[in-house]
Each structure stands twice: as C-alpha cells, then as structure tokens.
Amino acid sequence: MKLLNALFRLFGYEWVKDETPYERQRDDPITDEGWDDLYEHSPRYKLRKIDQNPR
C-alpha cells in the first residue's frame, strides 16, 4: 500500500482505509451462498483527494 500511495501522491490522491460498515444486500446471489462474510471482514480502501490547503 505504501508503494501505491507514493505513486498516487504524485497526482494528489491517496488510498485510505474505508471504515464504513459493510451493508449486506438481500437480492445479491453472493449473500445467498454465504460469501458475504469474506467481504465483511476483508479490508476495503477508497481513493481520496489530498487536501492541499488544510485549515
């Protein structure tokens, strides 16, 4: 992740850990088969713009 962040910082972005809770979807075939627990416990990341002018 450090290598990816170093590359993306050149363009003003960074990868940060997504802490939002995982929402299960009722009509998704993945949840019917029991694969949703893999997605629920695996880390997720999102790309955000680096604030150039902190207040």
N, C-alpha and C positions, 0 to 999 in steps of 0.2 A: 504494500500500500504506500510505503514511503517513496518508492520509485515512481509510482503513478502520480502521487501528489506533487513530486518535484517537476514532473513533465507538465501537468495541468496548471501549476502555478505560473508557468511561463505565459499562459494565456489568461490568467486572472481567475482561475477556478480552483477548487479543491474538493476532494472526496471526504465526506464526513459520515459518521455512523448515524443511521436512521433509527431513532428511538421510539417512533410511533408504534403503537401496538398492532399486531397482525390481526386483520379482520377476516374471519372465515366467510366464504361465500356459499350460500345454500345450494345453488344450482350448478356449481362447478364440479365436474366429474373427478377432479383431484381430491376434493374433500370427501366424496363418496367412497373413494378407495383407501383413505387413510394416509395419504401422502402429505396432508396439510401440516402435520406435526413437524416434518422436516423443514418446511418453510417458516414455521413459527419460531423455531429455535436456532435458525441459522442467521448470521449477522447480515444486515442489509445496509447498503450505503447509498447516499444520494450526492449529486453534484451540486455545489452551490458557488455563487459568485463571491469572491473575496471582497470585503468592504474596504475600499481604498481610502475612505475618509471617515475613520472612526470618530465618534462624537465624544 
